[in-house]
């Protein structure tokens, strides 16, 4: 970069911004992209930079509706900024980049770098090559070059972290394009996973979420069908690791040994996200989902028998091609029987490149909308009824950062119960930090949160809280470094906003 170009950055230091779309895997990949850029000498742009960074990276999703239109709209917004700022660069990665490849540069020729899901580690090199050669660099690897967890990582919080145990997916669901973009499942060695968790705990992390496109299929690549349950049990032996979660499993691979490991490992939390997608056997067959209603409800019954207080959430698609009113009624039946604590509900829409997009029997939008509203109304009622059962219970909450939007006005703090329910609680006189643990009594329930309006019963200051305090101090005194290849600390969303594998919103 020329000295003239460098003058566009404060103090000669290049700034970056990463914009993330899609599933938890993308969120975790963005932590790695940030780590790579910081390892290469870039500094994260201030909050609200809105495209004023020297490098803007889009980590895209090909699953969300109108993903390409949203991307090109955002790229168009940045075009005049880039034209007025010599040296500014724009990079596009993720699933949409893997799918569209050269199309991105053709439609947005001001983009400097396009990279795929398998070669995120190349981003700094591609940016430099684009600068030197003064032309766009498009590099899409067809298979995984290195497991992403070996890359530098800038974790987003100090008390909880994603830990990827596999990448890719061996399923062929007709509504999902993820396997074509992420590739076949590739598992990490158990020792590498546990070493990463131990390193995170040493940094102060007390909660981890095991992450995979189909997390409980872990072991298929290494020839051990019980590998996932063994991994859960091994996590239970790590001193200082208080909470273990995982997302997202698939009913096909959810075996009894996993349920037993959940029930018998104290730090594995009583929470399960189990994607349903549809309650109709004919629709499940058309979706190419390798289970049926009876199998799904059987899993729910076994989990409830072994873990009575488990909170179970799910994903449901409404209006899949060929879905009849009777099919939809079967979905409502499963919702009533399973009594999910929460459901992420989606209206089906065509995804280019998926078999379902070409199927006969596409459902009119008006019909899909009406069914969707009925499903949401039913689930809202059930969520509220299930939350009301929590009133009077005494729960340990891990204090959360930024999860209570009204905490400042209400003089409350927020935290997550072991089953991941969000609880807003009265701010105690004693100082508490994100990552600390408080004990409260639940006094009120709403459909999507709980309240503990009385005095906090107990406050336990933790190493995770110490880590948060240290991170906050480092932010105030200057940017913290990122270790090469060894992740620092960070936080996943406790409940998935979209599924880890077959996200469809």
DRENLOKE-335043 format. One record per residue (C-alpha): residue number from 0; residue in three letters; x, y, z. Coordinates in Angstrom, 2 decimals. Layout:
% residues N
> NUM / ala / X / Y / Z
...
***
This chain:
% residues 505
> 0 / unk / 0.00 / 0.00 / 0.00
> 1 / unk / 1.36 / 3.45 / -0.87
> 2 / unk / 2.03 / 6.15 / 1.72
> 3 / unk / -0.80 / 8.15 / 0.16
> 4 / unk / -3.20 / 5.26 / 0.70
> 5 / unk / -2.04 / 4.76 / 4.27
> 6 / unk / -2.91 / 8.33 / 5.10
> 7 / unk / -6.57 / 7.35 / 4.85
> 8 / unk / -6.21 / 5.41 / 8.13
> 9 / unk / -5.73 / 6.94 / 11.55
> 10 / unk / -2.10 / 6.75 / 12.58
> 11 / unk / -1.28 / 4.64 / 9.52
> 12 / unk / -3.07 / 1.58 / 11.02
> 13 / unk / -5.55 / -0.14 / 8.74
> 14 / unk / -9.00 / -0.73 / 10.23
> 15 / unk / -11.46 / -3.50 / 9.43
> 16 / unk / -15.15 / -4.33 / 9.81
> 17 / unk / -16.73 / -7.78 / 9.44
> 18 / unk / -20.43 / -8.05 / 8.64
> 19 / unk / -21.95 / -11.46 / 9.35
> 20 / unk / -25.09 / -13.07 / 7.97
> 21 / unk / -26.57 / -16.51 / 8.64
> 22 / unk / -25.99 / -19.36 / 11.05
> 23 / unk / -23.77 / -19.91 / 14.08
> 24 / unk / -21.08 / -21.41 / 11.87
> 25 / unk / -20.81 / -18.08 / 10.07
> 26 / unk / -20.68 / -16.20 / 13.37
> 27 / unk / -17.80 / -18.40 / 14.50
> 28 / unk / -16.07 / -18.06 / 11.10
> 29 / unk / -16.28 / -14.27 / 11.52
> 30 / unk / -14.42 / -14.57 / 14.81
> 31 / unk / -11.66 / -16.27 / 12.84
> 32 / unk / -11.72 / -13.66 / 10.09
> 33 / unk / -11.30 / -10.97 / 12.74
> 34 / unk / -8.45 / -12.92 / 14.31
> 35 / unk / -6.70 / -13.30 / 10.96
> 36 / unk / -6.95 / -9.59 / 10.21
> 37 / unk / -5.71 / -8.57 / 13.65
> 38 / unk / -2.86 / -11.04 / 13.39
> 39 / unk / -1.98 / -9.32 / 10.09
> 40 / unk / -1.86 / -5.92 / 11.80
> 41 / unk / -5.37 / -4.57 / 11.21
> 42 / unk / -7.37 / -2.93 / 14.01
> 43 / unk / -11.09 / -3.34 / 14.46
> 44 / unk / -13.06 / -0.25 / 13.43
> 45 / unk / -15.12 / 1.57 / 16.02
> 46 / unk / -18.74 / 0.49 / 16.56
> 47 / unk / -21.06 / 2.12 / 14.05
> 48 / unk / -18.32 / 2.59 / 11.45
> 49 / unk / -20.91 / 1.79 / 8.73
> 50 / unk / -18.46 / 1.10 / 5.96
> 51 / unk / -15.86 / 3.67 / 6.99
> 52 / unk / -13.26 / 0.97 / 7.74
> 53 / unk / -10.29 / 0.46 / 5.42
> 54 / unk / -11.36 / -3.16 / 4.86
> 55 / unk / -15.01 / -4.28 / 4.93
> 56 / unk / -15.60 / -8.04 / 4.88
> 57 / unk / -19.00 / -9.59 / 4.16
> 58 / unk / -19.37 / -13.12 / 5.55
> 59 / unk / -22.42 / -14.22 / 3.60
> 60 / unk / -25.21 / -16.79 / 3.80
> 61 / unk / -26.78 / -18.52 / 0.80
> 62 / unk / -29.66 / -19.95 / 2.82
> 63 / unk / -31.50 / -16.83 / 3.92
> 64 / unk / -34.22 / -15.50 / 1.66
> 65 / unk / -33.06 / -12.84 / -0.81
> 66 / unk / -29.47 / -13.23 / 0.44
> 67 / unk / -28.02 / -12.16 / -2.90
> 68 / unk / -30.22 / -9.06 / -3.16
> 69 / unk / -29.22 / -7.98 / 0.33
> 70 / unk / -25.53 / -8.49 / -0.45
> 71 / unk / -25.57 / -6.51 / -3.70
> 72 / unk / -27.61 / -3.77 / -2.04
> 73 / unk / -24.98 / -3.43 / 0.67
> 74 / unk / -22.17 / -3.55 / -1.87
> 75 / unk / -23.89 / -0.82 / -3.88
> 76 / unk / -24.09 / 1.33 / -0.76
> 77 / unk / -20.32 / 1.02 / -0.31
> 78 / unk / -19.40 / 1.72 / -3.96
> 79 / unk / -19.31 / 5.56 / -3.66
> 80 / unk / -17.41 / 5.34 / -0.36
> 81 / unk / -14.80 / 3.13 / -1.96
> 82 / unk / -14.51 / 5.46 / -4.96
> 83 / unk / -13.79 / 8.40 / -2.67
> 84 / unk / -11.29 / 6.56 / -0.44
> 85 / unk / -8.13 / 5.31 / -2.18
> 86 / unk / -6.90 / 2.12 / -0.57
> 87 / unk / -10.25 / 0.96 / 0.80
> 88 / unk / -10.91 / -2.74 / 0.10
> 89 / unk / -14.04 / -4.90 / 0.10
> 90 / unk / -14.03 / -8.68 / 0.51
> 91 / unk / -16.89 / -11.16 / 0.19
> 92 / unk / -16.71 / -14.62 / 1.72
> 93 / unk / -18.99 / -17.31 / 3.09
> 94 / unk / -21.63 / -19.53 / 1.51
> 95 / unk / -22.91 / -17.09 / -1.11
> 96 / unk / -19.33 / -16.47 / -2.26
> 97 / unk / -18.77 / -20.23 / -2.50
> 98 / unk / -21.93 / -20.54 / -4.61
> 99 / unk / -21.72 / -17.47 / -6.90
> 100 / unk / -17.94 / -17.17 / -7.34
> 101 / unk / -17.16 / -14.99 / -10.38
> 102 / unk / -20.70 / -13.62 / -10.46
> 103 / unk / -19.95 / -11.33 / -7.52
> 104 / unk / -17.13 / -9.48 / -9.26
> 105 / unk / -19.17 / -9.24 / -12.47
> 106 / unk / -22.11 / -7.64 / -10.65
> 107 / unk / -19.96 / -5.58 / -8.28
> 108 / unk / -16.60 / -4.95 / -9.99
> 109 / unk / -15.44 / -2.74 / -7.12
> 110 / unk / -15.10 / -5.84 / -4.89
> 111 / unk / -11.42 / -6.67 / -4.26
> 112 / unk / -11.55 / -10.22 / -2.88
> 113 / unk / -13.93 / -13.18 / -3.12
> 114 / unk / -13.14 / -16.25 / -1.02
> 115 / unk / -15.08 / -19.38 / -0.07
> 116 / unk / -16.01 / -21.39 / 2.99
> 117 / unk / -12.99 / -23.68 / 2.69
> 118 / unk / -10.20 / -21.09 / 2.51
> 119 / unk / -11.02 / -18.30 / 4.96
> 120 / unk / -7.40 / -18.45 / 6.13
> 121 / unk / -6.32 / -16.88 / 2.83
> 122 / unk / -8.09 / -13.56 / 3.41
> 123 / unk / -5.04 / -11.44 / 4.44
> 124 / unk / -2.96 / -12.84 / 1.56
> 125 / unk / -5.74 / -12.20 / -0.95
> 126 / unk / -6.18 / -8.62 / 0.26
> 127 / unk / -2.47 / -7.96 / -0.15
> 128 / unk / -2.39 / -9.63 / -3.56
> 129 / unk / -5.36 / -7.52 / -4.72
> 130 / unk / -3.56 / -4.38 / -3.53
> 131 / unk / -0.27 / -5.23 / -5.28
> 132 / unk / -1.80 / -6.52 / -8.52
> 133 / unk / -4.55 / -3.88 / -8.52
> 134 / unk / -7.19 / -6.39 / -9.60
> 135 / unk / -9.84 / -8.51 / -7.93
> 136 / unk / -8.77 / -11.83 / -6.45
> 137 / unk / -11.27 / -14.70 / -6.61
> 138 / unk / -10.15 / -17.87 / -4.88
> 139 / unk / -12.64 / -20.62 / -4.06
> 140 / unk / -11.24 / -23.87 / -2.67
> 141 / unk / -13.26 / -27.01 / -3.44
> 142 / unk / -12.33 / -28.75 / -0.22
> 143 / unk / -11.18 / -27.80 / 3.26
> 144 / unk / -7.55 / -26.64 / 3.27
> 145 / unk / -7.11 / -26.60 / 7.05
> 146 / unk / -9.55 / -27.06 / 9.91
> 147 / unk / -10.65 / -23.51 / 10.77
> 148 / unk / -9.96 / -23.91 / 14.48
> 149 / unk / -6.23 / -23.80 / 13.76
> 150 / unk / -6.62 / -20.17 / 12.65
> 151 / unk / -6.24 / -17.06 / 14.83
> 152 / unk / -9.53 / -16.18 / 16.49
> 153 / unk / -10.88 / -12.96 / 17.96
> 154 / unk / -13.50 / -14.17 / 20.42
> 155 / unk / -16.35 / -11.76 / 21.11
> 156 / unk / -16.71 / -12.27 / 24.85
> 157 / unk / -14.78 / -13.43 / 27.84
> 158 / unk / -17.00 / -16.03 / 29.47
> 159 / unk / -18.51 / -18.28 / 26.77
> 160 / unk / -17.22 / -19.62 / 23.47
> 161 / unk / -18.08 / -21.58 / 20.36
> 162 / unk / -15.97 / -24.70 / 19.83
> 163 / unk / -16.29 / -26.23 / 16.37
> 164 / unk / -16.10 / -30.03 / 16.41
> 165 / unk / -16.85 / -30.64 / 12.72
> 166 / unk / -17.51 / -28.85 / 9.46
> 167 / unk / -19.67 / -29.89 / 6.55
> 168 / unk / -22.75 / -32.11 / 6.38
> 169 / unk / -23.51 / -35.54 / 4.89
> 170 / unk / -27.28 / -35.01 / 4.71
> 171 / unk / -29.15 / -34.21 / 1.50
> 172 / unk / -32.22 / -32.29 / 2.70
> 173 / unk / -34.05 / -31.01 / -0.36
> 174 / unk / -34.53 / -27.49 / 1.04
> 175 / unk / -30.91 / -26.95 / 2.05
> 176 / unk / -27.88 / -25.94 / 0.01
> 177 / unk / -25.42 / -26.03 / 2.92
> 178 / unk / -23.84 / -29.45 / 2.12
> 179 / unk / -23.01 / -28.27 / -1.40
> 180 / unk / -21.27 / -25.19 / -0.01
> 181 / unk / -19.68 / -26.55 / 3.18
> 182 / unk / -18.79 / -29.98 / 1.79
> 183 / unk / -18.91 / -33.42 / 3.36
> 184 / unk / -18.57 / -33.73 / 7.10
> 185 / unk / -15.04 / -33.50 / 8.43
> 186 / unk / -14.47 / -34.22 / 12.11
> 187 / unk / -11.76 / -32.88 / 14.37
> 188 / unk / -9.76 / -35.23 / 16.53
> 189 / unk / -11.22 / -35.44 / 20.06
> 190 / unk / -7.86 / -34.54 / 21.58
> 191 / unk / -7.69 / -31.32 / 19.55
> 192 / unk / -11.21 / -30.34 / 20.63
> 193 / unk / -10.51 / -30.98 / 24.29
> 194 / unk / -7.20 / -29.13 / 24.08
> 195 / unk / -9.01 / -26.08 / 22.70
> 196 / unk / -11.62 / -26.25 / 25.47
> 197 / unk / -8.93 / -26.55 / 28.14
> 198 / unk / -7.12 / -23.53 / 26.67
> 199 / unk / -10.34 / -21.54 / 26.72
> 200 / unk / -11.04 / -22.49 / 30.33
> 201 / unk / -7.50 / -21.44 / 31.24
> 202 / unk / -8.33 / -18.02 / 29.75
> 203 / unk / -11.44 / -17.76 / 31.95
> 204 / unk / -14.22 / -19.25 / 29.80
> 205 / unk / -16.80 / -21.15 / 31.85
> 206 / unk / -19.34 / -22.02 / 29.13
> 207 / unk / -18.73 / -23.62 / 25.75
> 208 / unk / -21.07 / -24.57 / 22.91
> 209 / unk / -20.00 / -27.45 / 20.69
> 210 / unk / -20.76 / -26.50 / 17.12
> 211 / unk / -21.35 / -28.46 / 13.92
> 212 / unk / -23.66 / -28.47 / 10.92
> 213 / unk / -24.95 / -31.78 / 12.31
> 214 / unk / -23.21 / -31.81 / 15.64
> 215 / unk / -24.31 / -35.22 / 16.92
> 216 / unk / -23.16 / -36.97 / 13.73
> 217 / unk / -19.68 / -36.33 / 15.09
> 218 / unk / -17.68 / -39.54 / 14.80
> 219 / unk / -18.92 / -40.64 / 11.38
> 220 / unk / -15.73 / -39.32 / 9.81
> 221 / unk / -13.51 / -41.04 / 12.36
> 222 / unk / -15.46 / -44.30 / 12.55
> 223 / unk / -16.89 / -44.09 / 16.06
> 224 / unk / -20.69 / -43.88 / 16.38
> 225 / unk / -20.46 / -43.05 / 20.09
> 226 / unk / -17.83 / -40.35 / 19.67
> 227 / unk / -20.22 / -37.51 / 20.47
> 228 / unk / -21.46 / -38.97 / 23.75
> 229 / unk / -17.86 / -39.71 / 24.71
> 230 / unk / -16.96 / -36.10 / 23.93
> 231 / unk / -19.76 / -34.82 / 26.17
> 232 / unk / -18.55 / -37.04 / 29.02
> 233 / unk / -14.97 / -35.88 / 28.50
> 234 / unk / -16.12 / -32.27 / 28.77
> 235 / unk / -17.52 / -33.18 / 32.18
> 236 / unk / -14.02 / -33.93 / 33.43
> 237 / unk / -12.55 / -30.50 / 32.61
> 238 / unk / -12.04 / -28.51 / 35.82
> 239 / unk / -13.50 / -25.02 / 35.65
> 240 / unk / -15.88 / -25.76 / 32.76
> 241 / unk / -19.30 / -25.06 / 34.25
> 242 / unk / -21.64 / -25.23 / 31.28
> 243 / unk / -21.61 / -27.29 / 28.08
> 244 / unk / -24.14 / -26.87 / 25.27
> 245 / unk / -24.27 / -28.04 / 21.66
> 246 / unk / -26.05 / -27.14 / 18.42
> 247 / unk / -27.55 / -28.28 / 16.16
> 248 / unk / -28.24 / -32.03 / 16.26
> 249 / unk / -30.24 / -34.12 / 13.79
> 250 / unk / -32.93 / -36.58 / 14.93
> 251 / unk / -31.43 / -39.32 / 12.71
> 252 / unk / -28.23 / -39.43 / 14.73
> 253 / unk / -29.66 / -38.68 / 18.18
> 254 / unk / -28.99 / -41.95 / 19.96
> 255 / unk / -29.67 / -43.18 / 23.49
> 256 / unk / -26.01 / -42.92 / 24.49
> 257 / unk / -26.17 / -39.16 / 23.84
> 258 / unk / -29.24 / -38.81 / 26.06
> 259 / unk / -27.48 / -40.79 / 28.79
> 260 / unk / -24.37 / -38.62 / 28.52
> 261 / unk / -26.49 / -35.47 / 28.80
> 262 / unk / -28.30 / -36.77 / 31.87
> 263 / unk / -25.20 / -38.13 / 33.62
> 264 / unk / -22.71 / -35.30 / 32.94
> 265 / unk / -23.39 / -32.48 / 35.43
> 266 / unk / -22.01 / -29.63 / 33.34
> 267 / unk / -23.98 / -30.58 / 30.21
> 268 / unk / -26.94 / -28.24 / 30.41
> 269 / unk / -30.60 / -29.39 / 30.34
> 270 / unk / -31.22 / -27.79 / 26.96
> 271 / unk / -31.78 / -29.35 / 23.54
> 272 / unk / -32.36 / -27.79 / 20.14
> 273 / unk / -33.90 / -30.53 / 17.99
> 274 / unk / -35.00 / -29.44 / 14.48
> 275 / unk / -38.40 / -30.85 / 13.51
> 276 / unk / -38.95 / -29.04 / 10.16
> 277 / unk / -42.35 / -30.75 / 9.69
> 278 / unk / -44.62 / -33.08 / 11.63
> 279 / unk / -45.95 / -34.75 / 8.49
> 280 / unk / -44.38 / -38.03 / 7.39
> 281 / unk / -45.04 / -37.37 / 3.65
> 282 / unk / -43.48 / -33.91 / 3.92
> 283 / unk / -40.51 / -35.25 / 5.86
> 284 / unk / -40.01 / -37.81 / 3.10
> 285 / unk / -40.16 / -35.06 / 0.45
> 286 / unk / -37.68 / -33.04 / 2.51
> 287 / unk / -35.44 / -36.12 / 2.56
> 288 / unk / -35.36 / -36.04 / 6.36
> 289 / unk / -34.46 / -39.54 / 7.56
> 290 / unk / -36.93 / -39.76 / 10.48
> 291 / unk / -40.67 / -39.65 / 10.91
> 292 / unk / -43.09 / -38.18 / 13.46
> 293 / unk / -43.06 / -41.23 / 15.74
> 294 / unk / -39.26 / -41.29 / 15.88
> 295 / unk / -39.10 / -37.54 / 16.66
> 296 / unk / -41.66 / -37.68 / 19.47
> 297 / unk / -39.92 / -40.77 / 20.83
> 298 / unk / -36.70 / -38.78 / 21.20
> 299 / unk / -38.56 / -36.01 / 23.03
> 300 / unk / -40.14 / -38.52 / 25.40
> 301 / unk / -36.78 / -40.15 / 26.18
> 302 / unk / -35.11 / -36.78 / 26.84
> 303 / unk / -37.95 / -35.72 / 29.15
> 304 / unk / -37.81 / -39.02 / 31.02
> 305 / unk / -34.07 / -38.68 / 31.63
> 306 / unk / -33.90 / -34.87 / 32.02
> 307 / unk / -37.29 / -33.69 / 33.36
> 308 / unk / -36.43 / -29.97 / 33.40
> 309 / unk / -34.93 / -29.90 / 29.91
> 310 / unk / -35.97 / -26.99 / 27.69
> 311 / unk / -36.41 / -28.22 / 24.14
> 312 / unk / -36.49 / -25.90 / 21.13
> 313 / unk / -36.91 / -26.61 / 17.44
> 314 / unk / -37.06 / -25.36 / 13.84
> 315 / unk / -40.20 / -25.65 / 11.72
> 316 / unk / -40.79 / -24.88 / 8.04
> 317 / unk / -44.32 / -23.94 / 6.98
> 318 / unk / -45.53 / -24.30 / 3.41
> 319 / unk / -43.03 / -26.77 / 1.97
> 320 / unk / -44.00 / -27.77 / -1.60
> 321 / unk / -46.91 / -30.20 / -1.57
> 322 / unk / -47.86 / -29.53 / 2.08
> 323 / unk / -51.61 / -30.03 / 2.53
> 324 / unk / -53.80 / -28.79 / 5.36
> 325 / unk / -53.66 / -32.31 / 6.82
> 326 / unk / -49.85 / -32.22 / 6.67
> 327 / unk / -49.88 / -28.89 / 8.47
> 328 / unk / -52.25 / -30.28 / 11.11
> 329 / unk / -49.67 / -33.01 / 11.79
> 330 / unk / -47.09 / -30.30 / 12.47
> 331 / unk / -49.47 / -28.62 / 14.92
> 332 / unk / -50.01 / -32.03 / 16.55
> 333 / unk / -46.28 / -32.48 / 17.15
> 334 / unk / -46.01 / -28.96 / 18.57
> 335 / unk / -48.81 / -29.73 / 21.03
> 336 / unk / -47.26 / -33.06 / 22.01
> 337 / unk / -43.65 / -31.88 / 22.27
> 338 / unk / -44.45 / -28.61 / 24.06
> 339 / unk / -41.35 / -26.83 / 22.86
> 340 / unk / -39.98 / -24.06 / 25.05
> 341 / unk / -39.25 / -22.15 / 21.87
> 342 / unk / -39.64 / -22.69 / 18.13
> 343 / unk / -37.89 / -20.92 / 15.27
> 344 / unk / -40.56 / -20.88 / 12.59
> 345 / unk / -39.97 / -20.12 / 8.92
> 346 / unk / -42.13 / -19.68 / 5.87
> 347 / unk / -40.78 / -21.81 / 3.05
> 348 / unk / -39.35 / -19.90 / 0.12
> 349 / unk / -37.40 / -21.17 / -2.88
> 350 / unk / -33.65 / -21.44 / -2.54
> 351 / unk / -31.91 / -21.54 / -5.92
> 352 / unk / -29.84 / -24.69 / -6.30
> 353 / unk / -32.01 / -26.87 / -4.04
> 354 / unk / -34.24 / -29.74 / -5.28
> 355 / unk / -37.25 / -28.28 / -3.44
> 356 / unk / -37.11 / -25.14 / -5.58
> 357 / unk / -38.03 / -27.25 / -8.62
> 358 / unk / -40.73 / -29.35 / -6.97
> 359 / unk / -44.37 / -29.28 / -8.03
> 360 / unk / -46.98 / -28.09 / -5.55
> 361 / unk / -45.45 / -24.75 / -4.54
> 362 / unk / -47.85 / -23.27 / -1.95
> 363 / unk / -49.37 / -19.80 / -2.53
> 364 / unk / -47.92 / -17.11 / -0.28
> 365 / unk / -51.34 / -16.30 / 1.22
> 366 / unk / -51.82 / -19.91 / 2.32
> 367 / unk / -48.32 / -20.12 / 3.78
> 368 / unk / -48.83 / -16.88 / 5.71
> 369 / unk / -52.12 / -18.04 / 7.21
> 370 / unk / -50.63 / -21.36 / 8.33
> 371 / unk / -47.59 / -19.60 / 9.71
> 372 / unk / -49.73 / -17.28 / 11.84
> 373 / unk / -51.63 / -20.24 / 13.29
> 374 / unk / -48.39 / -22.01 / 14.15
> 375 / unk / -46.88 / -18.95 / 15.79
> 376 / unk / -50.03 / -18.36 / 17.86
> 377 / unk / -49.98 / -21.96 / 19.10
> 378 / unk / -46.28 / -21.90 / 19.96
> 379 / unk / -46.57 / -18.52 / 21.73
> 380 / unk / -49.28 / -19.98 / 23.98
> 381 / unk / -47.22 / -23.09 / 24.73
> 382 / unk / -44.04 / -21.08 / 25.38
> 383 / unk / -45.91 / -18.94 / 27.86
> 384 / unk / -47.49 / -21.95 / 29.60
> 385 / unk / -44.11 / -23.68 / 29.87
> 386 / unk / -42.46 / -20.52 / 31.21
> 387 / unk / -45.18 / -20.15 / 33.85
> 388 / unk / -44.07 / -23.53 / 35.22
> 389 / unk / -40.76 / -21.87 / 36.12
> 390 / unk / -42.39 / -19.42 / 38.56
> 391 / unk / -41.30 / -20.21 / 42.11
> 392 / unk / -38.19 / -22.10 / 41.06
> 393 / unk / -34.78 / -21.09 / 42.40
> 394 / unk / -32.25 / -20.95 / 39.56
> 395 / unk / -28.57 / -20.23 / 39.05
> 396 / unk / -28.03 / -17.69 / 36.29
> 397 / unk / -24.86 / -16.90 / 34.42
> 398 / unk / -24.88 / -13.12 / 34.13
> 399 / unk / -25.00 / -12.11 / 30.48
> 400 / unk / -23.70 / -9.11 / 28.58
> 401 / unk / -26.05 / -7.16 / 26.31
> 402 / unk / -29.02 / -9.53 / 26.44
> 403 / unk / -31.44 / -7.27 / 28.32
> 404 / unk / -32.32 / -4.37 / 26.04
> 405 / unk / -34.24 / -2.54 / 28.78
> 406 / unk / -31.91 / -3.34 / 31.69
> 407 / unk / -30.70 / 0.24 / 31.98
> 408 / unk / -34.21 / 1.67 / 32.25
> 409 / unk / -35.52 / -1.07 / 34.57
> 410 / unk / -32.40 / -1.23 / 36.79
> 411 / unk / -32.15 / -4.93 / 36.10
> 412 / unk / -29.49 / -7.30 / 34.84
> 413 / unk / -29.99 / -10.36 / 32.67
> 414 / unk / -28.69 / -13.90 / 32.71
> 415 / unk / -29.24 / -17.37 / 31.34
> 416 / unk / -30.63 / -20.24 / 33.37
> 417 / unk / -29.08 / -23.70 / 32.95
> 418 / unk / -31.78 / -24.52 / 30.38
> 419 / unk / -30.85 / -21.27 / 28.55
> 420 / unk / -34.07 / -19.40 / 29.37
> 421 / unk / -33.46 / -15.66 / 29.55
> 422 / unk / -34.07 / -14.18 / 33.00
> 423 / unk / -34.12 / -10.50 / 33.92
> 424 / unk / -33.32 / -9.99 / 37.62
> 425 / unk / -33.13 / -7.14 / 40.11
> 426 / unk / -29.70 / -5.56 / 40.19
> 427 / unk / -28.08 / -6.51 / 43.52
> 428 / unk / -26.21 / -4.09 / 45.72
> 429 / unk / -23.09 / -6.17 / 45.32
> 430 / unk / -21.28 / -5.65 / 42.03
> 431 / unk / -21.72 / -8.48 / 39.54
> 432 / unk / -20.07 / -8.92 / 36.15
> 433 / unk / -20.92 / -10.88 / 33.00
> 434 / unk / -19.75 / -14.43 / 33.64
> 435 / unk / -20.51 / -14.29 / 37.35
> 436 / unk / -23.28 / -16.52 / 38.73
> 437 / unk / -26.30 / -15.36 / 40.74
> 438 / unk / -29.06 / -17.32 / 42.44
> 439 / unk / -32.59 / -15.98 / 42.09
> 440 / unk / -36.22 / -16.99 / 42.53
> 441 / unk / -38.45 / -16.68 / 39.47
> 442 / unk / -41.52 / -14.50 / 40.13
> 443 / unk / -43.05 / -13.85 / 36.70
> 444 / unk / -43.17 / -15.44 / 33.27
> 445 / unk / -43.65 / -13.99 / 29.79
> 446 / unk / -43.58 / -16.03 / 26.56
> 447 / unk / -39.92 / -15.22 / 25.82
> 448 / unk / -38.37 / -14.36 / 29.19
> 449 / unk / -38.66 / -14.74 / 32.95
> 450 / unk / -38.41 / -12.18 / 35.77
> 451 / unk / -36.83 / -12.49 / 39.21
> 452 / unk / -38.18 / -9.36 / 40.91
> 453 / unk / -37.04 / -10.12 / 44.44
> 454 / unk / -33.61 / -9.67 / 45.96
> 455 / unk / -30.80 / -11.79 / 44.56
> 456 / unk / -30.29 / -14.74 / 46.89
> 457 / unk / -26.58 / -15.26 / 46.23
> 458 / unk / -23.73 / -13.87 / 44.12
> 459 / unk / -20.77 / -16.03 / 43.13
> 460 / unk / -17.87 / -14.19 / 41.55
> 461 / unk / -16.12 / -16.39 / 39.00
> 462 / unk / -12.98 / -16.67 / 36.93
> 463 / unk / -15.20 / -15.95 / 33.94
> 464 / unk / -16.18 / -12.65 / 35.53
> 465 / unk / -12.50 / -11.93 / 36.16
> 466 / unk / -11.83 / -12.61 / 32.47
> 467 / unk / -14.62 / -10.23 / 31.44
> 468 / unk / -13.20 / -7.53 / 33.74
> 469 / unk / -9.73 / -8.03 / 32.29
> 470 / unk / -11.09 / -7.86 / 28.73
> 471 / unk / -12.95 / -4.64 / 29.56
> 472 / unk / -9.81 / -3.10 / 31.04
> 473 / unk / -7.81 / -4.04 / 27.94
> 474 / unk / -10.40 / -2.37 / 25.73
> 475 / unk / -10.05 / 0.82 / 27.73
> 476 / unk / -6.25 / 0.82 / 27.69
> 477 / unk / -5.66 / -0.40 / 24.14
> 478 / unk / -6.33 / -3.26 / 21.72
> 479 / unk / -5.63 / -6.75 / 22.95
> 480 / unk / -3.52 / -9.11 / 20.88
> 481 / unk / -4.73 / -12.32 / 19.29
> 482 / unk / -2.83 / -15.55 / 19.74
> 483 / unk / -1.84 / -17.34 / 16.54
> 484 / unk / -3.73 / -20.62 / 16.27
> 485 / unk / -4.93 / -20.58 / 19.89
> 486 / unk / -8.38 / -19.06 / 20.37
> 487 / unk / -9.04 / -16.33 / 22.88
> 488 / unk / -12.39 / -16.10 / 24.62
> 489 / unk / -15.84 / -15.39 / 23.23
> 490 / unk / -19.59 / -15.85 / 23.42
> 491 / unk / -22.16 / -17.68 / 21.32
> 492 / unk / -25.86 / -16.90 / 21.42
> 493 / unk / -27.25 / -19.25 / 24.05
> 494 / unk / -30.20 / -20.23 / 21.83
> 495 / unk / -29.82 / -20.35 / 18.09
> 496 / unk / -31.44 / -17.63 / 16.05
> 497 / unk / -31.14 / -19.95 / 13.10
> 498 / unk / -30.13 / -23.54 / 13.03
> 499 / unk / -26.52 / -24.55 / 12.99
> 500 / unk / -26.98 / -26.70 / 9.91
> 501 / unk / -30.17 / -26.43 / 7.92
> 502 / unk / -30.96 / -22.78 / 8.49
> 503 / unk / -33.93 / -21.72 / 6.41
> 504 / unk / -34.99 / -18.22 / 7.33
***
